[in-house]
Amino acid sequence: MHYKRILLKLSGEALMGNRQYGIDPERLAEYANEIKAVTDKGVEVAIVIGGGNIFRGVAGASKGMDRVTGDHMGMLATVINGLALQSALEDAGIQTRLQSAVKINEVAEPFIRRKAMRHLEKGRVVIFGGGTGNPYFTTDSAAVLRAIEIHADVILKGTRVDGIYTADPEKDKKATKFDFISFDDVLTKGLKVMDTTAFTLSQENKLPIIVFDMNKPGNLEKVVTGENIGTKVNL
């Protein structure tokens, strides 16, 4: 395997499948099978998942809700998604632990870095819920922070697009895809990969990011084995 320990970042919207909101059990099962394919080969997998399929703090704030309250609701939404993904992974035969930055001891372990790393060493998938535990920080920031803390080799951002383009490929048919791009070029060209806080944190810690299409079967395994799938952002 090209990477020994990975941090997989999934958006909450990814769990909707073809639905307008909520969680699609079929999509969950597909993701569980993709993750199982790489854990069966000895790759240590940690996951951070968003909560946008249930609630977005920024959207709530734009409609008059207190931003801190909205973000706390978003954190709880990521725990709900984490529980759903944990169940799907365990149905696929993968030992999984859900750790939350927000204390909900009845349903998830509190985030403890050393414990998380021990789980990974034992071959368990670790899902990090609750974001960073702080309002005003996105799950992108949580993904980069956790990846650095557990010494992940790479952040794999699974999306519905097969990489980073010069423009939105769903809106601009002339958009061209990058196979490789530097952190500096992403900033210079004004491309959207992650929010600025997360992206800067990744750059400062020399942690590469790969953006790829998670919905295409086999792509996760291809990325982990080192195939040129998606777009790699590196120094």
MIDRENLO-96115 format. One record per atom (N, C-alpha, C): x, z, y; residue in three letters. Coordinates in steps of 0.2 Angstrom, whole numbers, padded with zeros to 4 digits, always signed. Layout:
<recs>
XZYALA/...
</recs>
This chain:
<recs>
+0004+0000-0006MET/+0000+0000+0000MET/+0004+0000+0006MET/+0002-0004+0011HIS/+0006-0004+0017HIS/+0005+0002+0021HIS/-0001+0005+0021TYR/-0002+0012+0024TYR/-0004+0017+0019TYR/-0001+0023+0020LYS/-0002+0028+0016LYS/-0008+0033+0018LYS/-0008+0034+0025ARG/-0013+0038+0027ARG/-0017+0034+0033ARG/-0023+0033+0033ILE/-0026+0030+0038ILE/-0032+0034+0042ILE/-0033+0032+0048LEU/-0039+0035+0051LEU/-0044+0029+0053LEU/-0050+0029+0049LEU/-0055+0024+0050LEU/-0060+0026+0055LEU/-0060+0022+0061LYS/-0065+0024+0066LYS/-0071+0019+0065LYS/-0077+0022+0064LEU/-0083+0018+0064LEU/-0088+0020+0069LEU/-0092+0015+0072SER/-0097+0017+0077SER/-0103+0019+0073SER/-0107+0023+0077GLY/-0113+0025+0074GLY/-0118+0019+0073GLY/-0118+0014+0078GLU/-0122+0008+0077GLU/-0120+0005+0071GLU/-0114+0005+0068ALA/-0113+0002+0062ALA/-0117+0004+0056ALA/-0119+0010+0056LEU/-0123+0013+0051LEU/-0131+0011+0051LEU/-0133+0007+0057MET/-0139+0005+0057MET/-0141-0001+0053MET/-0136-0005+0051GLY/-0137-0011+0047GLY/-0141-0016+0052GLY/-0147-0018+0049ASN/-0151-0022+0053ASN/-0157-0019+0056ASN/-0157-0012+0056ARG/-0162-0008+0059ARG/-0161-0008+0067ARG/-0166-0005+0070GLN/-0165-0004+0077GLN/-0162+0003+0079GLN/-0162+0007+0075TYR/-0160+0014+0076TYR/-0159+0017+0069TYR/-0156+0023+0069GLY/-0156+0027+0063GLY/-0150+0025+0058GLY/-0151+0026+0051ILE/-0146+0025+0046ILE/-0149+0021+0041ILE/-0145+0016+0039ASP/-0147+0011+0033ASP/-0144+0013+0027ASP/-0147+0016+0022PRO/-0144+0018+0016PRO/-0140+0013+0012PRO/-0142+0006+0013GLU/-0138+0001+0010GLU/-0131+0000+0013GLU/-0131+0000+0020ARG/-0125+0000+0023ARG/-0120+0005+0022ARG/-0123+0011+0021LEU/-0119+0017+0019LEU/-0116+0016+0013LEU/-0120+0014+0008ALA/-0117+0012+0001ALA/-0112+0007+0001ALA/-0113+0002+0005GLU/-0107-0003+0006GLU/-0101+0000+0008GLU/-0101+0004+0014TYR/-0095+0007+0016TYR/-0092+0012+0011TYR/-0096+0015+0008ALA/-0093+0020+0003ALA/-0089+0016-0003ALA/-0092+0010-0005ASN/-0088+0006-0010ASN/-0082+0003-0007ASN/-0082+0001+0000GLU/-0076-0001+0003GLU/-0071+0004+0003GLU/-0073+0010+0005ILE/-0068+0016+0006ILE/-0065+0018-0001ILE/-0070+0018-0006LYS/-0068+0020-0013LYS/-0062+0015-0016LYS/-0063+0009-0014ALA/-0058+0004-0016ALA/-0051+0005-0014ALA/-0050+0008-0008VAL/-0043+0010-0005VAL/-0041+0017-0008VAL/-0046+0022-0008THR/-0044+0028-0011THR/-0042+0028-0018THR/-0045+0023-0022ASP/-0043+0022-0029ASP/-0036+0020-0030ASP/-0033+0017-0024LYS/-0026+0015-0024LYS/-0021+0020-0021LYS/-0024+0026-0020GLY/-0020+0031-0017GLY/-0019+0032-0010GLY/-0023+0028-0006VAL/-0023+0029+0001VAL/-0027+0035+0003VAL/-0024+0039+0008GLU/-0027+0045+0011GLU/-0031+0042+0017GLU/-0038+0044+0016VAL/-0043+0042+0021VAL/-0046+0047+0025VAL/-0045+0047+0032ALA/-0049+0051+0036ALA/-0054+0047+0040ALA/-0059+0049+0042ILE/-0064+0045+0046ILE/-0067+0049+0052ILE/-0068+0045+0057VAL/-0071+0048+0063VAL/-0077+0043+0064VAL/-0083+0046+0065ILE/-0089+0041+0066ILE/-0093+0043+0072ILE/-0095+0038+0076GLY/-0099+0039+0082GLY/-0106+0042+0081GLY/-0110+0042+0086GLY/-0117+0044+0085GLY/-0122+0040+0089GLY/-0120+0034+0091GLY/-0124+0030+0095GLY/-0130+0027+0092GLY/-0131+0028+0085ASN/-0137+0026+0082ASN/-0142+0031+0083ASN/-0140+0037+0085ILE/-0145+0042+0086ILE/-0146+0044+0093ILE/-0140+0045+0096PHE/-0141+0047+0103PHE/-0134+0046+0107PHE/-0135+0044+0113ARG/-0129+0042+0117ARG/-0129+0047+0123ARG/-0124+0051+0124GLY/-0124+0056+0130GLY/-0124+0052+0137GLY/-0120+0046+0137VAL/-0120+0043+0144VAL/-0127+0040+0145VAL/-0130+0037+0140ALA/-0137+0034+0141ALA/-0142+0039+0144ALA/-0141+0045+0140GLY/-0146+0051+0142GLY/-0144+0053+0150GLY/-0138+0053+0152ALA/-0136+0055+0158ALA/-0139+0050+0163ALA/-0139+0044+0162SER/-0141+0039+0166SER/-0148+0039+0168SER/-0152+0043+0163LYS/-0159+0043+0164LYS/-0161+0050+0167LYS/-0156+0054+0170GLY/-0157+0060+0173GLY/-0156+0066+0169GLY/-0154+0066+0163MET/-0152+0071+0159MET/-0145+0074+0161MET/-0144+0080+0160ASP/-0137+0083+0162ASP/-0132+0080+0157ASP/-0126+0078+0160ARG/-0121+0074+0155ARG/-0119+0079+0150ARG/-0117+0085+0151VAL/-0114+0090+0146VAL/-0119+0091+0141VAL/-0126+0092+0142THR/-0131+0092+0137THR/-0131+0086+0133THR/-0131+0080+0136GLY/-0131+0074+0133GLY/-0126+0073+0128GLY/-0120+0075+0130ASP/-0114+0074+0126ASP/-0114+0079+0120ASP/-0117+0085+0121HIS/-0118+0090+0116HIS/-0122+0087+0110HIS/-0128+0084+0113MET/-0132+0081+0108MET/-0129+0075+0104MET/-0125+0071+0108GLY/-0121+0066+0104GLY/-0116+0069+0099GLY/-0113+0074+0100MET/-0109+0078+0095MET/-0113+0079+0089MET/-0119+0082+0090LEU/-0123+0084+0084LEU/-0125+0078+0080LEU/-0126+0072+0084ALA/-0128+0066+0081ALA/-0122+0064+0076ALA/-0116+0065+0078THR/-0110+0062+0074THR/-0110+0067+0068THR/-0112+0073+0068VAL/-0112+0077+0062VAL/-0117+0075+0057VAL/-0123+0073+0060ILE/-0128+0070+0056ILE/-0126+0064+0052ILE/-0122+0059+0056ASN/-0120+0053+0053ASN/-0114+0055+0047ASN/-0110+0060+0049GLY/-0105+0063+0044GLY/-0108+0065+0038GLY/-0113+0069+0038LEU/-0117+0071+0032LEU/-0119+0066+0028LEU/-0122+0061+0031ALA/-0125+0055+0028ALA/-0119+0051+0024ALA/-0114+0050+0028LEU/-0108+0046+0025LEU/-0105+0051+0019LEU/-0105+0057+0020GLN/-0102+0062+0015GLN/-0106+0061+0009GLN/-0113+0061+0009SER/-0117+0060+0004SER/-0116+0053+0000SER/-0115+0048+0004ALA/-0114+0041+0001ALA/-0108+0041-0003ALA/-0102+0044+0000LEU/-0096+0044-0003LEU/-0096+0048-0009LEU/-0099+0054-0009GLU/-0100+0058-0015GLU/-0104+0054-0021GLU/-0109+0051-0019ASP/-0113+0047-0024ASP/-0108+0041-0027ASP/-0103+0039-0023ALA/-0098+0034-0026ALA/-0093+0037-0030ALA/-0093+0044-0030GLY/-0088+0048-0034GLY/-0082+0050-0031GLY/-0082+0050-0024ILE/-0076+0052-0020ILE/-0077+0059-0017ILE/-0072+0063-0019GLN/-0073+0070-0016GLN/-0072+0070-0008GLN/-0076+0073-0005THR/-0076+0072+0003THR/-0077+0079+0006THR/-0074+0080+0012ARG/-0075+0086+0016ARG/-0077+0084+0023ARG/-0082+0087+0026LEU/-0084+0086+0033LEU/-0082+0092+0037LEU/-0078+0090+0042GLN/-0075+0095+0046GLN/-0078+0094+0053GLN/-0081+0099+0057SER/-0084+0098+0063SER/-0080+0102+0069SER/-0079+0099+0074ALA/-0076+0102+0080ALA/-0081+0107+0083ALA/-0087+0106+0082VAL/-0093+0110+0084VAL/-0094+0115+0078VAL/-0094+0121+0079LYS/-0095+0126+0073LYS/-0103+0125+0071LYS/-0103+0123+0065ILE/-0110+0123+0061ILE/-0108+0125+0054ILE/-0106+0131+0053ASN/-0103+0133+0047ASN/-0107+0132+0040ASN/-0114+0132+0042GLU/-0118+0131+0036GLU/-0118+0124+0033GLU/-0116+0119+0037VAL/-0116+0112+0035VAL/-0109+0108+0035VAL/-0104+0111+0038ALA/-0098+0108+0039ALA/-0092+0113+0040ALA/-0087+0112+0037GLU/-0081+0116+0039GLU/-0079+0116+0046GLU/-0076+0121+0049PRO/-0073+0120+0056PRO/-0067+0116+0055PRO/-0065+0112+0060PHE/-0059+0108+0060PHE/-0053+0113+0060PHE/-0049+0112+0055ILE/-0043+0116+0055ILE/-0038+0111+0052ILE/-0033+0109+0057ARG/-0028+0104+0055ARG/-0025+0104+0049ARG/-0022+0110+0047ARG/-0018+0111+0041ARG/-0023+0110+0035ARG/-0029+0113+0035LYS/-0034+0112+0030LYS/-0036+0105+0029LYS/-0036+0101+0034ALA/-0038+0094+0034ALA/-0033+0090+0030ALA/-0026+0092+0032MET/-0021+0088+0029MET/-0020+0090+0022MET/-0022+0096+0020ARG/-0021+0098+0013ARG/-0027+0094+0009ARG/-0033+0093+0012HIS/-0038+0089+0009HIS/-0036+0082+0007HIS/-0032+0079+0012LEU/-0030+0072+0011LEU/-0025+0072+0006LEU/-0020+0077+0006GLU/-0015+0077+0001GLU/-0018+0077-0006GLU/-0024+0081-0007LYS/-0027+0081-0013LYS/-0032+0075-0015LYS/-0031+0070-0011GLY/-0035+0064-0012GLY/-0042+0064-0010GLY/-0044+0069-0006ARG/-0051+0070-0003ARG/-0052+0066+0003ARG/-0057+0063+0004VAL/-0059+0059+0011VAL/-0061+0065+0016VAL/-0058+0065+0022VAL/-0060+0070+0027VAL/-0064+0066+0032VAL/-0070+0068+0034ILE/-0074+0066+0039ILE/-0074+0071+0045ILE/-0072+0068+0051PHE/-0071+0073+0057PHE/-0078+0071+0061PHE/-0082+0077+0062GLY/-0088+0076+0066GLY/-0087+0080+0072GLY/-0092+0079+0076GLY/-0092+0083+0083GLY/-0088+0081+0088GLY/-0085+0075+0087GLY/-0080+0072+0092GLY/-0074+0077+0093GLY/-0072+0078+0099THR/-0067+0083+0101THR/-0069+0090+0102THR/-0076+0090+0102GLY/-0079+0097+0103GLY/-0080+0098+0111GLY/-0078+0093+0115ASN/-0079+0094+0122ASN/-0083+0088+0125ASN/-0087+0090+0130PRO/-0091+0084+0133PRO/-0086+0080+0137PRO/-0088+0074+0139TYR/-0084+0069+0143TYR/-0079+0065+0139TYR/-0078+0067+0133PHE/-0073+0063+0128PHE/-0077+0060+0123PHE/-0075+0053+0122THR/-0079+0049+0117THR/-0076+0050+0110THR/-0080+0047+0105THR/-0077+0048+0098THR/-0071+0043+0097THR/-0070+0038+0102ASP/-0063+0035+0102ASP/-0058+0040+0103ASP/-0059+0044+0108SER/-0054+0049+0110SER/-0053+0054+0104SER/-0058+0056+0101ALA/-0058+0060+0095ALA/-0054+0057+0089ALA/-0055+0050+0088ALA/-0052+0047+0083ALA/-0044+0047+0084ALA/-0042+0045+0090VAL/-0035+0045+0091VAL/-0032+0052+0091VAL/-0035+0057+0094LEU/-0033+0064+0093LEU/-0032+0066+0086LEU/-0037+0065+0082ARG/-0036+0067+0075ARG/-0031+0063+0071ARG/-0030+0057+0073ALA/-0025+0053+0069ALA/-0018+0055+0071ALA/-0017+0057+0077ILE/-0011+0060+0079ILE/-0009+0067+0076ILE/-0015+0071+0076GLU/-0014+0077+0073GLU/-0012+0077+0065GLU/-0015+0073+0062ILE/-0014+0072+0054ILE/-0009+0068+0052ILE/-0005+0065+0057HIS/+0000+0060+0056HIS/-0002+0054+0052HIS/-0007+0051+0054ALA/-0010+0045+0051ALA/-0005+0039+0053ALA/-0004+0034+0049ASP/+0000+0029+0050ASP/-0003+0023+0055ASP/-0010+0023+0055VAL/-0013+0018+0059VAL/-0020+0020+0060VAL/-0023+0018+0066ILE/-0030+0018+0067ILE/-0034+0012+0065ILE/-0039+0012+0061LEU/-0042+0006+0059LEU/-0049+0006+0062LEU/-0050+0002+0067LYS/-0057+0002+0070LYS/-0061-0003+0067LYS/-0066-0001+0063GLY/-0071-0006+0060GLY/-0076-0007+0064GLY/-0077-0014+0066THR/-0082-0016+0070THR/-0086-0022+0067THR/-0091-0025+0071ARG/-0094-0031+0068ARG/-0091-0038+0070ARG/-0085-0037+0074VAL/-0081-0043+0076VAL/-0075-0043+0072VAL/-0072-0049+0071ASP/-0066-0049+0067ASP/-0059-0048+0071ASP/-0060-0045+0076GLY/-0053-0044+0080GLY/-0055-0044+0088GLY/-0049-0044+0091ILE/-0049-0044+0099ILE/-0049-0051+0101ILE/-0053-0053+0106TYR/-0054-0060+0108TYR/-0052-0060+0116TYR/-0051-0066+0119THR/-0050-0066+0126THR/-0056-0065+0130THR/-0062-0065+0127ALA/-0068-0064+0130ALA/-0073-0062+0124ALA/-0079-0060+0125ASP/-0084-0058+0120ASP/-0086-0064+0116ASP/-0084-0065+0110PRO/-0085-0071+0106PRO/-0093-0072+0105PRO/-0097-0066+0106GLU/-0104-0067+0105GLU/-0107-0070+0111GLU/-0104-0070+0116LYS/-0106-0073+0123LYS/-0103-0080+0125LYS/-0096-0080+0123ASP/-0092-0085+0125ASP/-0089-0089+0119ASP/-0092-0095+0118LYS/-0089-0099+0112LYS/-0082-0101+0112LYS/-0079-0101+0118LYS/-0072-0103+0119LYS/-0067-0098+0118LYS/-0070-0092+0117ALA/-0065-0086+0117ALA/-0061-0087+0111ALA/-0054-0085+0111THR/-0050-0086+0106THR/-0047-0079+0104THR/-0045-0078+0097LYS/-0044-0072+0094LYS/-0036-0071+0095LYS/-0034-0065+0096PHE/-0027-0063+0095PHE/-0026-0060+0088PHE/-0020-0062+0085ASP/-0018-0059+0079ASP/-0014-0053+0080ASP/-0010-0053+0085PHE/-0006-0047+0087PHE/-0006-0047+0095PHE/-0006-0041+0098ILE/-0006-0040+0105ILE/-0003-0033+0106ILE/+0001-0033+0112SER/+0004-0027+0114SER/-0001-0023+0118SER/+0001-0016+0118PHE/-0004-0012+0122PHE/-0004-0014+0129PHE/+0002-0016+0132ASP/+0003-0018+0139ASP/-0001-0024+0140ASP/-0001-0029+0136ASP/-0005-0035+0137ASP/-0013-0034+0137ASP/-0015-0029+0132VAL/-0022-0027+0132VAL/-0024-0024+0139VAL/-0020-0020+0142LEU/-0021-0017+0149LEU/-0021-0023+0154LEU/-0016-0027+0154THR/-0015-0032+0159THR/-0021-0037+0159THR/-0023-0039+0153LYS/-0028-0044+0152LYS/-0035-0041+0153LYS/-0035-0034+0154GLY/-0042-0031+0155GLY/-0046-0031+0148GLY/-0043-0031+0142LEU/-0047-0032+0136LEU/-0050-0025+0134LEU/-0056-0025+0131LYS/-0059-0018+0129LYS/-0058-0017+0122LYS/-0054-0012+0120VAL/-0052-0010+0113VAL/-0055-0004+0112VAL/-0053+0001+0116MET/-0056+0008+0116MET/-0056+0010+0123MET/-0059+0016+0125ASP/-0060+0018+0131ASP/-0053+0020+0134ASP/-0051+0020+0140THR/-0045+0021+0143THR/-0041+0027+0141THR/-0045+0033+0140THR/-0041+0039+0138THR/-0039+0038+0131THR/-0043+0036+0126ALA/-0041+0035+0119ALA/-0035+0030+0119ALA/-0036+0024+0122PHE/-0031+0019+0122PHE/-0024+0022+0124PHE/-0024+0025+0130THR/-0018+0028+0133THR/-0014+0033+0128THR/-0019+0037+0125LEU/-0016+0042+0121LEU/-0013+0039+0115LEU/-0016+0033+0112SER/-0013+0030+0106SER/-0006+0026+0108SER/-0006+0024+0114GLN/+0000+0020+0117GLN/+0006+0025+0117GLN/+0004+0031+0121GLU/+0009+0036+0122GLU/+0012+0039+0115GLU/+0008+0039+0110ASN/+0011+0041+0104ASN/+0013+0036+0099ASN/+0013+0030+0101LYS/+0016+0024+0097LYS/+0012+0023+0091LYS/+0005+0024+0091LEU/+0001+0024+0086LEU/-0003+0017+0086LEU/-0002+0013+0081PRO/-0005+0006+0081PRO/-0012+0006+0080PRO/-0016+0001+0082ILE/-0023+0001+0081ILE/-0024-0006+0078ILE/-0028-0006+0073ILE/-0031-0013+0070ILE/-0038-0013+0071ILE/-0041-0018+0074VAL/-0048-0020+0075VAL/-0050-0025+0070VAL/-0055-0024+0066PHE/-0056-0029+0061PHE/-0064-0028+0059PHE/-0066-0033+0056ASP/-0073-0033+0054ASP/-0074-0029+0047ASP/-0078-0023+0048MET/-0079-0019+0043MET/-0084-0021+0038MET/-0089-0026+0041ASN/-0095-0028+0037ASN/-0093-0033+0032ASN/-0087-0036+0032LYS/-0085-0041+0027LYS/-0082-0038+0021LYS/-0085-0039+0015PRO/-0083-0035+0009PRO/-0075-0037+0008PRO/-0072-0031+0006GLY/-0065-0032+0005GLY/-0060-0032+0010GLY/-0062-0032+0017ASN/-0058-0032+0023ASN/-0054-0026+0023ASN/-0057-0020+0022LEU/-0053-0014+0023LEU/-0047-0013+0018LEU/-0048-0016+0012GLU/-0043-0016+0007GLU/-0037-0020+0009GLU/-0039-0026+0012LYS/-0035-0031+0014LYS/-0030-0028+0020LYS/-0034-0025+0024VAL/-0030-0022+0030VAL/-0025-0017+0028VAL/-0027-0013+0023VAL/-0023-0007+0020VAL/-0017-0010+0016VAL/-0018-0016+0013THR/-0012-0019+0009THR/-0007-0023+0014THR/-0009-0023+0020GLY/-0005-0027+0025GLY/-0006-0034+0027GLY/-0012-0036+0024GLU/-0014-0043+0026GLU/-0016-0044+0033GLU/-0015-0050+0036ASN/-0016-0051+0043ASN/-0023-0052+0044ASN/-0027-0046+0044ILE/-0034-0046+0045ILE/-0035-0043+0052ILE/-0040-0046+0056GLY/-0042-0043+0062GLY/-0036-0044+0068GLY/-0035-0039+0072THR/-0030-0040+0077THR/-0027-0033+0077THR/-0020-0033+0077LYS/-0016-0027+0078LYS/-0013-0026+0085LYS/-0014-0020+0087VAL/-0012-0018+0094VAL/-0006-0014+0093VAL/+0000-0016+0095ASN/+0006-0012+0094ASN/+0011-0012+0100ASN/+0016-0008+0100LEU/+0021-0009+0106LEU/+0024-0015+0106LEU/
</recs>
